[in-house]
């Protein structure tokens, strides 16, 4: 109620400011990017609180009226015309060189800030400004690849969004069957790992005693989950997704559950891409689950490997013999043939271990984005699961492979440091043994010790 009152108050101030600002003159042509840029110039140059809020609202409304070309022109104007004040910056540099001081350094810092950052701050003051800026960045991302000169604007928006959406502002909420329908609809819509087919399917994911779902929200977007995680409570670490999602599966009684399985993590706001919430989400959910269910002692993921099939088809690390076996993946019903699956397993498991432990991009990064996320958060690569995802998507993207990442709280910091500082993939001995020749080497080491 307090939030609603505050929003209504700001909206009233905005509307009155808009009336005062316009006086008797005609409103700006909001359909033209150049006119909108002029309005931005007036906004960033200085205005009272009420008139500034109204002007910010006019800018955001005008932005909605622009077509694709108009938005590109608007973004281009923000890049070229709203950089640092060059005169002010030159003076700050000159003053610093003449007499370096903390005060001069501060003046130099503020003078070097692009004017578009202050513009974005003022746009954020408009009623509903925060979600509209997030949506605006989605449009910017659509244009960025073909227009790399817009990268400077993107950096400025990300810089500010990272501050506004830092962990201190995020609220963790449990999602269950009593959650408002408009939020549940978004869980269905934005589930990115394992499609939710209908409302009955959603209820099976969040309502049973052995299921949990949590999401992060931001006070400026109270009805929009930013990221959510789906959890299954099990007795042991699972190796396949189908039993977890089966329609007729028997629920696990809470007092028998020992393992929490994070089987799906989905972002909902593309405009917040590059701003990480997942690491905070997992760690906070672990704490919530431990308080609710003290008998839980294992926290793992059951994760997809979305780029593995593409890597299998193109890697030079596969031998000619491997390639001949991998051709079996082209057979339409290979997963139903025990001989084929057994033969493929002997090739794919070692290649999967190589994919995670040895293969890298040209820049030296792990190829798999899911692996980068979990390993960067301090998890351990625990297990490679052959035939983990038999769905059409699982076959197409990962040759059915899924993996478990283990979050052991006492090791998270150490694992994170190993990955962040040295690029080391912390993995279980079971995964390391899958590497060709590694199992024999480990056995020799044990025999000699």
Phi, psi and omega in degrees: 000318180297319179297318180296317179298315181297318179297316179298322180297313180296321179297318178298315178300318181297314182294320179293320177296324179296319179295314179297320184296316184285327185059234179258003186278160179289148178293155180295150175287096187284352180278348182257128181298324181294319178295323180293321177296323177295322178294322176297321179298317178295322181294314185281341182284342176130129177202160177295166185300311183292311181293327178294319178297318178295317180295321177299320178295322177297319179298313182294320177296318179295324179300321180299331183277351181283144172276184185301317180292323178296321179292320176298316179295322179296313179298321179297320178296321179295326178289313188277328189252355184233037173278196179297151173289106189295323179295313179297319181294317180298319179294320180295321178295316180298317180296320180295316180295325182287322183207084180301133179200166177299320179295319179292323178296319178296317179297320179295320179300310183290327179291332182278350181289129177300142180296336181293337176294317176293324176300313181297321177300317182289326175296327181293341180283344179293149176305128182073015185294322185298305179297331180288327175290325175297316178294324178298321180293329175301316177298320180297318179298325178296332183264345193294317184299318181276348182226071185299342179293347178276359183299326180298319177296318180299318179300319180294319179294316179297320179303315182284318179298325178298325177287316184288335182247030178287166188305327183297338181264349187275144181242126178273128178230140176280135178258122176219188187291345178270355178296142180308144186299326182295331177281319178299323177300324180289328175298316177297313187293320189262359175303118191253350186256307180232107187309136171265118192278325183198185183294325178296320178296318177299317182298323178295337182273336188236347188263323183298162184297336182256024179230145178219154173214134180228152180217152172266137175235159176243140182305330179281349180223063190293341181254014182232104175298135181276321180204144178220155181231137176255139188229137171248134174264123186227172177273334182214171179290123181277155179244001181212150184274328186304314180298330179290330185256004184299140182296321187257020182290145175280131179297149177271123177302141186302326183284350177260348182289131177237347185233134172254123185249115175274100188256356177201127174233123186229131171273146181249342186246100181298330179294347177257015178302136182093352176253110191277126172245339191299320181296318177295321182298309182300313183295321180288323178294322176303315179296319178298315182293322180294325177291319183285320186229084185298341181282347177295128180231357181228130181233113185224166169254162163236098195250145174284167176232075195297336182257006188293317181297318177299320179293319179303321184286338187243348188290144175271359180276352176272137178282171177298322178295319176302315184296323179295321178290320182296341176299338179298336178296342179278347178291132189298329184235039186295330182292346179266357183254113184298323181292318179296313182296323179294317180293318178296322182300320182297337180264317189285322180299312176298323178292324177296317178298319178296319180303317182276322189267333188239320187291144180216160173284176179299335179268006177084012181264157171302144184286322188276122182293327178294320178297317180300320181296305186288319179293323176295336178271000176099012178280167175247137174289108191265317187203142172259127186248103175290138184062032180287330181224102184270003179294164178302320178295317179297320177293318185290321187263329189225012182054034177077359184285135168231163180226155172254130169252131183259127175258099175258113193304322182288346182252354187303312183296316180297316180295319178300314181297320180298320181283315184292320185271324187241357182070017183281132174268109178283119186224154178289162177296330179298320178289317181299325180296337181289338177298140180299126179085345185285323179298318178295320181295317179296321178296316179300320180296319179293321181292328183276346184270000000 
